[in-house]
């Protein structure tokens, strides 16, 4: 029968952990007989989850992005300010932007949500959709306080504010300022600016904003609100 020396045991443990995809730390505990065992830490699956949700958001799959965040952190709407946990902050941003770009309507996710979350997330009514949009603005404002120099967050916050009657004026002021400095970072924000300009009767400004949107967008049709995002139809 083949035997292994005590000194070879740690190497075998590390090899097994690597095969299973586990994270290992430096040795901390001694086993019986004076040997040691490396500590095996739990894997934080949120890292892969948020990366996937961010990819969905960047590629226009807003509902898919929102659904992943909600399933990963069901209590996320309880956060009223930026967290010390960077994964939570990234999740807040994804859900806030996805909800804003969906007009607060996450009703297509209703069948995927636990019953106690449907009322707070799905946006089944006009009132619920408005509350989702207000939550998006609140969450992005909280994140902005912790990262004041982040132009993308500033752009996304203004975009979300453009969807609410009570914050439209401030949204346009912010977006116009960013546009003058060529600092708008998303095509969706140019689309929002175009709509705000149209409401103000500035048709030339609307056309310019939508042209910039088309230049930046993966699918230029989203700038006219005509294209369904991949996987969203």
Secondary structure, DSSP 8 states (H G I E B T S, - for coil): -----HHHHHHHHHHHHHHHT-EEEEEEEE-GGG-EEEEEE---THHHHHHHHHHHHHTT-HHHHHHHHHHH-TTGGG--S--S-HHHHHHHHHHHHHHHHTTT--GGGGGGS-HHHHHHHS--SHHHHHHHHHHHHHHHHHHHHH-TT-HHHHHHHHHHHTTSGGGHHHHHHHHHHHHHTT----HHHHHHHHHHHHHTT-HHHHHHHHHHHHHH-SSGGGGGT----TTT-
